[in-house]
Amino acid sequence: MKATITVKLKTWGEMVKEYGLSANGDIMCEHTFIKHMKPLAGAEVEVYKDTSSSNSKLVLKTVVNKWSISRDMITTNSLFEHKLL
């Protein structure tokens, strides 16, 4: 069982302003925040660290999808709280 942490994601507007949109409407973060993830923007979500890759990415814990969450999608307060900076 993987240990999870709860983090707060930035809002859609914050990420669009900071990173911009691609031609197909996705936000251009380190790991693209796809438009299908928009309902999660601004929400508190559970993530776990995927240590199988060299960059130890964070993965959104969901039943259906395995979406990568990059640190630039997470609010600064959550990053400090969980020592992810």
Legacy VTK file of the C-alpha trace (Angstrom):
# vtk DataFile Version 3.0
C-alpha trace
ASCII
DATASET POLYDATA
POINTS 85 float
0.000 0.000 0.000
1.366 3.407 -0.989
1.396 6.254 1.515
-0.737 9.164 0.360
-0.807 12.832 1.258
-3.557 15.379 0.715
-2.539 18.497 -1.196
-4.459 21.475 -2.542
-4.171 22.141 -6.260
-4.012 25.636 -7.694
-7.194 26.922 -9.315
-7.670 26.682 -13.079
-7.335 30.454 -13.383
-4.104 30.557 -11.359
-2.509 27.877 -13.525
-3.678 29.438 -16.812
-2.255 32.811 -15.739
1.042 31.258 -14.630
1.624 28.656 -17.392
-0.760 29.412 -20.280
-2.916 27.128 -22.415
-1.971 24.857 -25.291
-3.866 24.948 -28.596
-6.153 22.148 -27.360
-6.947 23.852 -24.021
-4.553 22.044 -21.670
-2.405 23.924 -19.126
1.293 23.738 -19.880
2.702 22.747 -16.450
5.627 20.352 -15.986
3.155 17.448 -16.304
0.367 18.906 -18.457
-2.854 19.656 -16.558
-5.292 18.347 -19.150
-8.690 19.966 -19.597
-10.386 16.745 -18.394
-8.795 17.435 -14.991
-10.440 20.891 -14.724
-12.967 19.776 -12.047
-9.964 18.998 -9.804
-8.478 22.509 -10.077
-8.594 24.224 -6.686
-9.533 20.986 -4.923
-7.828 19.015 -2.196
-6.679 15.700 -3.659
-4.806 12.628 -2.476
-1.503 11.900 -4.182
1.235 9.345 -3.748
4.864 9.400 -4.778
5.719 7.129 -7.707
9.281 6.036 -7.013
9.458 3.741 -10.037
10.687 6.639 -12.177
13.859 8.659 -11.734
12.009 11.928 -11.067
9.766 10.583 -8.258
6.609 12.122 -9.680
3.420 12.558 -7.707
0.410 10.604 -8.929
-3.210 11.512 -8.277
-4.917 8.723 -6.372
-8.115 7.939 -8.277
-10.062 4.827 -9.055
-10.131 5.288 -12.829
-7.173 7.363 -14.006
-3.475 7.567 -13.187
-2.723 11.244 -13.744
0.647 12.739 -12.871
0.630 15.794 -10.647
3.676 18.034 -10.859
4.726 20.223 -7.965
3.915 23.358 -9.997
0.196 22.410 -9.853
0.162 22.381 -6.038
-0.388 25.470 -3.889
2.662 26.856 -2.124
1.102 26.215 1.305
0.642 22.508 0.520
4.207 22.257 -0.804
5.625 23.717 2.434
3.279 21.712 4.655
4.401 18.409 3.109
8.027 19.464 2.563
7.753 18.967 -1.215
9.818 22.051 -2.065
LINES 1 86
85 0 1 2 3 4 5 6 7 8 9 10 11 12 13 14 15 16 17 18 19 20 21 22 23 24 25 26 27 28 29 30 31 32 33 34 35 36 37 38 39 40 41 42 43 44 45 46 47 48 49 50 51 52 53 54 55 56 57 58 59 60 61 62 63 64 65 66 67 68 69 70 71 72 73 74 75 76 77 78 79 80 81 82 83 84
